[in-house]
Amino acid sequence: MRIGYCRVSTTEQNTARQEVLMERLGVDKIFIDKCSGKNTDRPALKEMLDFIRADDIVIVESISRLARCTKDLLWLIDTFIELGVGFISQKEALDLSSDTGRFMVTIFGAISELERSFILARQREGIEIAKLAGVYKGRKPIDCPDFDKVYQQVELGELSATDAFKKLNISKSSWYRRVRERQRSAGNQSSE
């Protein structure tokens, strides 16, 4: 069976180009992730790894879609080899069925990892320049009108912190950041 794996880094990005390629290559089943490739903790990737069987072929548009770090890429390739699964990366014209193909996967994986580190470095540099120019303000805070009410419920022991941030539909880090801000402002008010 020919298995396609598509990935984009964010939910706003579109996998249509990769899906069209998979259709053109005659894949039987496609797994799609819309999250970073910085590690292997991706739902569709895990689902695909559970699904594939010996003699299947995993096809990706490029190595960077499968993994952004050489260690993860090599782990995935070893997993494919152990399972007797083939691997093809269309962009790099790589096929695991040969020793040269396995060697080139390692080389391209290292290049992909280097490219990711360059992208992150340029992003950090751009943010620093924008901050110095007063242009970058960071992400806008999430509007959370019920925070005070839910916070009181946690303080009274009526809700756990986990239930609170789930109820407010915010992340754990956002919850605790707001709690710290509230406690700081309460401390400042009591000292006045």
N, C-alpha and C positions, 0 to 999 in steps of 0.2 A: 504494500500500500504506500502511496506517495503522500507524505504528511507535510503540509506547509506551516511555517511559523512566521507570523508577522508581529512586529513590535514598533510602537512609537513611544516617545518619552512622556507625553502628557495626554490627558483626555481630550484636549482641544485639537490635537493633531489628528490627521486623517490617514488611515491605512489603505485607502482605495488603490493607490499606485501599486502597493505590494500585493494586494488581493488580485488585481488584474493580472499581474505577473504570475501569481500562483495558478490562476485559472488557465492562463496561456501554457503553463508548464504541465497542466493536467493533474494537479494534485487532487486527491480524493477527500481530504479533510484539512481544514485550516484552523489553527489555534492563534488567537489574537490577544496580545497584551497592550495596554495603554499605560505604561509605567516605565520608570527608569530601568536601564539595563545594567546598572552598577553592581547588582548582585543577582543571584538566582531565585530570590524570594518573590516569584511572580506567579499569579494564579494559573494563567493559561500554560505557562512553561511547565509547571508542576503537573497539570492535567495532561499535557502532551507526554511527559516522561512516564506517567502511569499508563498511557494509552498505547505507546509504541511497542511493537513486537519484532522479533527476528525477521529479517528480510524487508522490513519497512525502509523507506528512504525519507529522511527529514530534509526539507528544502527551505532555504532562507534566501532573501533578496541579497543580503550581504552579511558578513560575519558580525558587524556591529549591531545587527538586529538581534542576534542570538546572545552575545555577551560583549561587555565593554571592558572586561578585565581578563587578562591572559589566563590567570589561575582558574576562573570560572569557565572560560572557553575550553581549556584543556580538560577540566573535570567533565564537562558535557560531552566532549569528544570521546573521552575514555568510557563514559557511560554508554554512548552509542556503540562503541566497539565491543564492549562487554555484552551488550544485548544483541549484537549481530545486526545492528541498524546502520544503514548507509547515511551519508551526509553530503549534501551539495550546497555550495554557496554560489549563487548565480553570478553576482557582480565580480567576484574574484576568480570565477571559473575553477573552483576547487571541488575535488571529489575525493572522499576518504578511501576510495577503493585502492589507492596506490600509496606506496611509501612516500613518494614525492608530495602527494596531496596532503598526507598527514603532517609532513614537515612544513609545507606552505601554510597550513592552517595555523600552526604555532607562530610563524612569522607575521602573518596578517593579524592574528590576535594581539600580538605585541604592538603592532602599528596602531591598531584600533584603540588600545589602552592609552598609548601615547597621545593620540589625537584627542581623546576625552580629557586627559590632563591639561592639554593646551587650551581646549575650549573652556574648562573651568578656570584656568589661570587668567585668560582674557576676560572672562565674565567678572572675576574678582577685581581686576584692574579697572575695568569700565565702571564698576560700582564705586570704587574708591575715588576715581576722577569725578564722577557725578556727585558724590557726597561732598567733595571739596568745593565743587561749583555750586553747591546748594540745590542741585536738581533732584537728587535721589532722596526720597523720604522713606523708603522701605514700603512694604505692603501696607495697604489701608487696613486698619483694625476691623475685625468682623463685628458687625452690629449684633449686640446681645442684650436686648432690652429686659429680659427676665433674669439676668445674672444675679442681681441683688436678692430677689425672691428665692431663687434656688440656693444661693450661697447661705441664706438664713436657714433653709431646710437642712443643709449639711451641718451648719453650726449647732442646730438643735438635735442633731442625730436622727432626723427623719429620712435622710437620704445619704447614700455613700457618695464619695467624690466621683467614683466611676459612673454611678447612675446619674450624677449631676451633669458631667460633661456630655454624656450620651443624650440626656434629656434636652440639653441646650444645643446639641448637634455641633459641638466644637471639639477640637482635639484635646488630648490630655495635657499637652504642653500649653495650649491656649488657656485652659482652665487654671492651671497652676500659676501661669504668668499673671492672670487677672486676680487670683487670690493674693499673690505677693503685692501687686499694685494696691489692692484694697487695704491690705494690712499695713503697708507703708503709709498710705494716706490717713488711715485711722490713727497710726502712731504719731504722725505729724499734727493731726488735729488735737490729740490729747496733750501734746507737749506745748501747745499754744496757750 
